[in-house]
Amino acid sequence: MHAGADTCAQVSAMVADMSTSQRPALIEMWQQVADGLTEQAALLDENWTILAVNRAWTKTAALYGDGAYLPGTCYLELVRELADAGLEVSRHLVAAIEQIESGATHSIELVYEGSPPEEGSVFQLVVNAFDVGGQKLASVVRYDVTRLVELRRLREDFSQSIIVHQAEERQRIARELHDSTTQLLACVSMKVAQLRRASHIAELPSILAELDELLAETQQEIRSISFLAHPPFHGKLTLPEALTSLVEGFARRTGLDVEFQSTGESHVARPAAEGAIYRIVQEALSNIHRHSKAGHAKVRLTGNGRMVHAVISDDGIGMPDVINSGVGLAGMRSRLAELGGRLTIRSHAPAGTAVIASVPVNRMLSTVVR
């Protein structure tokens, strides 16, 4: 929570702890404190009627020119009217306030894009409810986070450019493996066959059989590495289609039993977030192939309209108690953090490992309840 919200919350709690006769003096105290804030702040009673607002709030209310959102008006009724008119952020806010009224939470944070006359700006709205001595109050504080969002977008664009360059490098490595290394191995295989035909050493058949087996394993390993380094890019496919192709190709080349499931609303509004999920599944499958000694793996994609989760699990040997995160895990966490998501790893030998990647569907309109 921001410092402004903390200050308003503290003064609001003092107001709630006073008798009715003392409230005017305390509201005046709240006014003096809140007027020094650059954020827009309002103090509301138990019926969501506005008791007081600071200067920043009054200045913003003047933009609308109808006297709305000023002391004496019901904040919740104004928000409901906008929700009925089809304003999406107001529908989210009404639903969040209803959670406060039901006792499910006492604090909410809502991030949203501004509408006329504040289009082009992004705001964070923090609502805190207080119940002190049986008296209920609420504070509403609104922050302009446009610049922060712009910086976040720049960071996401930079991260996406890194992902693109990484994909190009993987493609180059995969091409090198296919065009040079596999061709050299094919030549070695032909020379082994020639040696078999030309030699009469008694031990030679068993030696050549072992060489054939090693060559076959090496070729399969290179095909697996080449595919995981640069599978068919998912840009022209939906995320479930791309993951289906990735999983099927991985299973075919490694011989590992892998299944894919997609349930719920798995659409992500941001290409960077879809790309991050895809690359994390790719990295997790690569780790399963190299380290897990698993016989079965599963990739599940699920969403609830607000968050999308990708779960990659296996029945392998699990991970050690002390995990060396390395570049792979650190890269996964960093990539998701930049997108407002998180990475969770659960590992209990011999039950295998589960990697869970979660990202918000749309970071511009998100609600947090506490």
C-alpha positions in Angstrom: 0.0 0.0 0.0 1.2 3.6 -0.7 2.1 6.1 2.0 -0.9 8.2 1.2 -3.3 5.3 1.8 -1.5 4.5 5.1 -1.8 8.1 6.3 -5.5 8.3 5.4 -6.1 4.9 7.0 -4.5 6.0 10.3 -6.5 9.2 10.5 -9.7 7.4 9.5 -9.2 4.9 12.3 -8.8 7.8 14.7 -12.1 9.3 13.4 -13.9 6.0 13.9 -12.7 5.7 17.4 -14.3 9.0 18.5 -17.8 9.8 19.6 -20.2 11.5 17.2 -19.7 14.9 18.9 -15.9 14.6 18.4 -16.1 13.6 14.7 -16.2 17.1 13.2 -12.8 18.0 14.8 -11.3 14.7 13.7 -12.7 15.0 10.2 -11.0 18.4 10.1 -7.8 16.7 11.2 -8.2 14.2 8.4 -8.8 17.1 6.0 -5.5 18.8 7.0 -3.5 15.7 6.6 -5.2 14.6 3.3 -4.9 18.0 1.7 -1.1 17.6 1.8 -1.2 14.5 -0.3 -0.8 14.5 -4.1 -3.1 11.5 -4.3 -6.8 11.9 -4.4 -8.4 10.9 -1.1 -11.9 10.7 0.3 -13.4 9.7 3.7 -16.7 7.8 3.6 -19.2 6.7 6.3 -20.7 3.2 6.8 -23.3 4.0 4.0 -20.5 4.9 1.6 -21.5 8.6 1.8 -18.6 10.9 1.2 -17.7 12.8 4.5 -14.7 14.7 3.3 -12.3 14.9 0.3 -8.9 16.4 -0.1 -7.8 19.2 -2.6 -6.5 16.7 -5.2 -9.9 14.9 -5.1 -11.8 18.2 -5.5 -9.6 19.2 -8.4 -10.3 15.9 -10.2 -14.0 16.0 -9.5 -14.1 19.5 -11.2 -13.0 17.8 -14.4 -16.5 16.2 -14.6 -18.3 19.4 -14.0 -21.4 18.0 -12.3 -20.6 18.2 -8.6 -20.2 14.4 -8.4 -18.0 12.7 -5.9 -18.1 15.5 -3.4 -19.2 15.4 0.3 -22.8 14.5 0.9 -23.1 12.3 -2.2 -23.2 8.5 -2.0 -20.0 7.1 -3.6 -21.4 3.6 -4.1 -24.5 4.9 -5.8 -22.4 6.9 -8.3 -20.3 3.9 -9.0 -23.3 1.7 -9.5 -24.8 4.2 -12.0 -21.6 4.0 -14.1 -21.6 0.2 -13.8 -25.2 0.1 -15.1 -24.1 2.4 -18.0 -21.6 -0.2 -19.0 -18.3 1.1 -17.5 -16.2 -2.0 -16.9 -14.0 -0.6 -14.1 -17.2 0.4 -12.2 -18.5 -3.1 -12.4 -15.3 -4.4 -10.9 -15.4 -1.8 -8.2 -19.0 -2.5 -7.2 -18.2 -6.2 -7.0 -15.2 -5.4 -4.8 -17.2 -3.1 -2.5 -19.8 -5.8 -2.1 -17.0 -8.1 -0.9 -16.2 -5.5 1.7 -19.8 -5.2 2.8 -20.1 -9.0 3.1 -17.1 -9.1 5.4 -15.0 -11.2 2.9 -12.3 -8.6 2.9 -11.5 -5.1 4.3 -9.2 -3.8 1.6 -9.1 -3.8 -2.2 -6.8 -2.4 -4.9 -8.0 -1.8 -8.5 -5.8 -0.8 -11.4 -7.6 0.5 -14.5 -7.3 2.7 -17.5 -9.0 6.1 -17.3 -12.0 7.1 -19.3 -12.9 10.6 -20.6 -11.9 13.2 -19.6 -8.9 11.2 -18.2 -8.4 8.8 -21.1 -4.8 7.8 -21.7 -4.0 7.7 -17.9 -3.8 4.7 -15.7 -4.9 4.7 -12.0 -4.7 2.6 -8.9 -7.7 2.8 -6.6 -7.3 1.6 -3.0 -10.3 1.2 -0.7 -9.9 0.4 3.0 -12.8 -0.3 5.4 -12.5 0.2 9.2 -14.5 -1.1 12.1 -13.4 0.5 15.3 -15.6 0.5 18.4 -18.5 -0.7 16.3 -18.3 2.3 14.0 -17.6 1.8 10.3 -15.7 4.1 7.9 -13.9 3.7 4.7 -11.1 5.6 2.9 -10.7 5.8 -0.9 -7.3 6.8 -2.3 -6.6 7.1 -6.1 -3.1 7.3 -7.6 -2.0 8.2 -11.1 0.3 5.3 -12.0 0.5 6.2 -15.7 4.3 6.7 -15.7 4.9 3.5 -13.8 2.8 1.5 -16.3 4.7 3.2 -19.2 8.0 2.1 -17.6 6.6 -1.4 -17.1 5.6 -1.6 -20.7 9.0 -0.5 -21.8 10.5 -3.2 -19.6 8.1 -5.8 -21.1 9.0 -4.7 -24.6 12.7 -5.0 -23.7 12.1 -8.5 -22.2 10.2 -9.5 -25.3 13.0 -8.4 -27.6 15.4 -10.5 -25.5 13.0 -13.5 -26.0 13.0 -12.9 -29.7 16.8 -12.8 -29.9 17.0 -15.9 -27.7 14.6 -17.7 -30.1 16.8 -16.7 -33.1 19.9 -18.0 -31.3 18.1 -21.3 -30.5 17.1 -21.5 -34.1 20.7 -21.1 -35.2 21.9 -23.8 -32.8 19.1 -26.1 -33.9 20.0 -25.6 -37.5 23.7 -26.2 -36.8 22.8 -29.4 -34.9 20.7 -30.6 -37.8 22.9 -29.6 -40.7 26.3 -30.4 -39.4 26.4 -32.6 -36.3 23.7 -35.1 -37.4 25.3 -35.3 -40.9 28.6 -36.1 -39.3 27.0 -38.8 -37.2 25.3 -40.2 -40.3 28.8 -40.5 -41.9 30.1 -42.2 -38.8 27.2 -44.7 -39.1 28.0 -45.4 -42.7 31.7 -46.0 -41.9 30.7 -48.4 -39.1 28.6 -50.4 -41.7 31.6 -50.4 -44.0 33.9 -51.6 -41.3 31.4 -54.4 -40.5 31.5 -55.6 -44.1 35.3 -55.4 -44.4 36.6 -56.9 -41.1 36.7 -60.4 -39.8 37.8 -59.8 -36.2 35.9 -62.2 -33.9 35.0 -59.5 -31.3 34.0 -56.9 -33.9 30.3 -57.7 -34.2 29.6 -57.0 -30.5 31.8 -53.8 -30.6 29.9 -52.6 -33.7 26.6 -53.4 -32.1 27.5 -51.2 -29.2 28.6 -48.4 -31.5 25.3 -48.7 -33.4 23.4 -48.4 -30.1 25.5 -45.4 -29.0 25.0 -43.7 -32.4 21.3 -44.2 -32.3 21.1 -42.8 -28.7 23.2 -39.8 -29.7 21.1 -39.1 -32.8 17.9 -39.3 -30.8 19.4 -37.0 -28.1 20.4 -34.4 -30.7 17.0 -34.5 -32.3 15.4 -33.9 -28.9 17.8 -31.1 -28.1 17.3 -29.5 -31.5 13.5 -29.7 -31.2 13.5 -28.2 -27.7 16.0 -25.5 -28.7 13.7 -24.3 -31.5 10.2 -26.0 -31.7 7.7 -24.7 -34.2 7.1 -21.1 -33.2 3.7 -20.4 -31.8 3.1 -16.9 -33.2 0.6 -18.1 -35.7 -1.2 -20.5 -33.3 -3.3 -20.0 -30.2 -1.4 -20.8 -26.9 -3.2 -24.2 -26.5 -2.5 -25.1 -30.1 1.2 -24.2 -29.7 1.5 -26.1 -26.5 -0.2 -29.1 -28.1 2.4 -29.1 -30.9 5.2 -28.6 -28.5 4.2 -31.5 -26.2 3.5 -33.9 -29.1 6.9 -33.1 -30.7 8.7 -33.5 -27.4 7.0 -36.9 -26.7 7.8 -38.1 -30.2 11.5 -37.2 -30.1 12.2 -38.2 -26.5 10.0 -41.3 -26.1 8.7 -39.9 -22.9 4.9 -40.3 -22.2 3.6 -36.7 -22.0 0.0 -35.5 -22.1 -1.5 -32.0 -22.5 -4.7 -30.6 -21.1 -6.3 -27.2 -21.5 -9.3 -26.2 -19.4 -11.1 -22.9 -18.6 -10.4 -19.5 -20.2 -6.8 -19.8 -21.2 -6.6 -16.7 -23.5 -4.0 -14.1 -22.4 -4.4 -10.6 -23.8 -0.7 -9.9 -23.9 1.6 -11.6 -26.5 4.6 -11.2 -24.1 2.7 -13.2 -21.4 1.8 -15.9 -23.9 5.4 -16.1 -25.0 6.6 -16.3 -21.5 4.3 -19.2 -20.7 5.3 -21.0 -23.9 9.1 -20.6 -23.1 8.6 -21.7 -19.5 6.8 -24.9 -20.6 9.7 -25.4 -23.1 12.3 -24.9 -20.4 10.5 -27.2 -17.9 10.2 -30.0 -20.5 13.9 -29.6 -21.3 14.7 -30.0 -17.6 12.5 -33.1 -17.3 14.3 -34.6 -20.3 17.7 -33.9 -18.9 17.3 -34.4 -15.1 14.1 -36.0 -13.9 14.4 -39.7 -15.0 10.6 -39.5 -15.3 8.4 -42.0 -17.2 5.4 -39.7 -17.5 4.9 -35.9 -17.6 1.8 -33.7 -17.9 1.3 -30.1 -19.1 -1.9 -28.4 -18.0 -3.1 -25.0 -19.1 -6.0 -23.5 -17.2 -7.6 -20.1 -16.6 -10.4 -18.4 -14.7 -10.7 -15.1 -16.7 -8.3 -13.3 -14.4 -5.2 -15.6 -14.2 -3.8 -18.2 -16.5 -1.8 -21.1 -15.0 0.6 -23.5 -16.7 1.4 -26.6 -14.6 4.2 -28.9 -15.8 4.6 -32.0 -13.7 6.4 -35.3 -13.8 6.8 -38.5 -11.8 10.6 -38.4 -11.7 13.2 -38.4 -8.9 12.3 -34.9 -7.7 14.7 -32.1 -6.9 17.3 -31.9 -4.2 16.5 -30.1 -0.9 19.0 -27.4 -1.8 18.2 -26.2 -5.3 20.7 -24.5 -7.5 18.4 -22.3 -9.4 20.8 -21.7 -12.3 20.0 -19.6 -15.3 16.9 -21.5 -16.2 14.8 -21.1 -13.0 16.1 -17.6 -12.4 15.1 -16.6 -16.0 11.7 -18.1 -15.5 11.1 -16.2 -12.3 12.4 -12.9 -13.7 10.3 -13.2 -16.8 7.1 -13.8 -14.9 7.8 -11.1 -12.3 8.1 -8.5 -15.1 4.6 -9.6 -16.3 3.0 -9.4 -12.8 3.1 -13.2 -12.5 4.8 -15.7 -10.3 6.6 -19.1 -10.5 6.0 -21.9 -8.0 8.1 -25.1 -7.8 6.9 -28.1 -5.8 9.2 -31.1 -5.5 9.0 -34.1 -3.1 11.1 -37.2 -4.0 10.0 -39.6 -5.2 6.8 -38.0 -6.1 8.3 -35.9 -8.9 8.3 -32.2 -9.5 5.6 -29.6 -10.5 6.4 -26.2 -12.0 3.5 -23.7 -11.9 3.7 -20.5 -13.9 0.9 -18.0 -13.4 0.3 -14.7 -15.2 -2.6 -12.2 -15.0 -4.8 -12.1 -18.2 -4.8 -8.3 -18.3 -2.5 -6.3 -16.1 -4.3 -3.1 -16.9 -7.5 -4.1 -15.1 -6.8 -6.1 -12.0 -8.3 -6.3 -8.6 -6.5 -7.4 -5.4 -8.4 -8.1 -2.2 -6.8 -8.5 1.2 
